[in-house]
Amino acid sequence: MAALGALRERRAALEQEWALRVPQLRTAAVVPPPTDLVRPEVSESWMRSLPTVDPGLSSAPPARREPAWTRSPLYRPVADLAGELRSITEDAGFVAAVTDEAGTIVWTCGGRVMRRRAERVNFAPGGRWDEGAMGTNALSLALRTGRPSTVFSAEHLVAALHGWVCYCAPVRGADGRVLGVLDLSTTWDRSHPLALPTVRTLTSAIEGRLRDLEREGRPRAADRAGRVELTCLGAASAARDGARLHLPPRQVEILTLLALEPEGFSPDRLHDALYGDRPVTASTFKAEVSHLRRALDGAVATRRYALTAPVDCDAVRVLRALEGGDTATAVRLYRGPLLPASEAPGVLAWRSRLEVVLRESVLASTTADHALSYGKRAPYDAEIHEHALRLLPAADPRRPLALGRLAAALDD
């Protein structure tokens, strides 16, 4: 009972502090220094959130696209631990959630009562819990800081969450990249000191399972034989079995088109994709294909031109990410225009398609990082820089960068 009384006192003090500070922040008044009640990371998050998030929100906004949970790298590791997660949440009166790297919930579990309560604030698959959408909460803090986070009661910016306490930890892939967040949440009066260590332990288990799955899925040397690695975004290079292929530009164009269209080309269609209306003889065209076939040890089919060896192409990875609604991965992998020196009609068409789809995905995203990252590759795209500025809170230190890019684009 003493512990519950202390929690009630803490909650009341936080509510009082929240009632005092939020109006001051919203009216851009002088911000008082953080107190012992409000931790600096919480206070700073309030300041970032208030320009775009209404504390009176009743629930988290929905994502524009249905989350592609079954295609997430976290799907199998979480599925393997789902029984343990359900047992913990049902026994302790919690609800568990997993987000993607952007803060959208992709999976939840828990007892029926807690899940119903969570669903009232859209703490459910498809709900957006990034800082720009839902203000200060443990999920957004864990994503932003890359560290485990707890947010208690009135530390949440949105008043509808003041009845909750949330414990989170980011989940990292083998390359160190944050793939999402694991969260355990419950009502504030069920706050427990072991909840955050439990989240850390479960996160470590998920990360361990990720490493196991990567080792299991890593191709054997025999499986890698003949694999082609093709870089065609912002540059042009190819390798086979780890050895650089010294291909002339025309053969890189052919390889790129075959990688982007694995079903292959008829001879006439590939000729048109390479030369358009230029008067290039069939013998010249066939010689280029034959040279590429020899460079790949015969890995180009003859009647219908198609690759018969596995190919790892950066442009194909970007396309797959976009098709799966994964804008963050697409932006991260995009290194520039497709074969920027090429004038082949087929390459020009694919270059335009990639740029249009990626640009529209960035403009549809409500994550400022996407616009900032893509903006590095599109310095003259004023609309992208304006979009980044709309998404960045007034106090965000990256605003001058976006402003500078916009000014340069408008002066060009």
Secondary structure by P-SEA (a helix, b strand, c coil): caaaaaaaaaaaaaaaaaaacaaaaaaccccccccccccaaaaaaaaaccccccccccbbbbcccccccccccaaaaaaaaaaaaaaaaaaabbbbbbbccccccccccccaaaaaaaaaaccccccccccccccccaaaaaaaaccccccccccccccccccbbbbbbbbbcccccccbbbbbbccccccccaaaaaaaaaaaaaaaaaaaaaaaaccccccccbbbbbbcccbbbbbcccccccccaaaaaaaaaaaaccccccaaaaaaaccccccccaaaaaaaaaaaaaaacccccccccccccccccaaaaaaaaaaacaaaaaaaacccccccccccaaaaaaaaaaaaaaaaaaaacccaaaaaaaaaaccccaaaaaaaaaaccccccaaaaaaaaaaaaaac
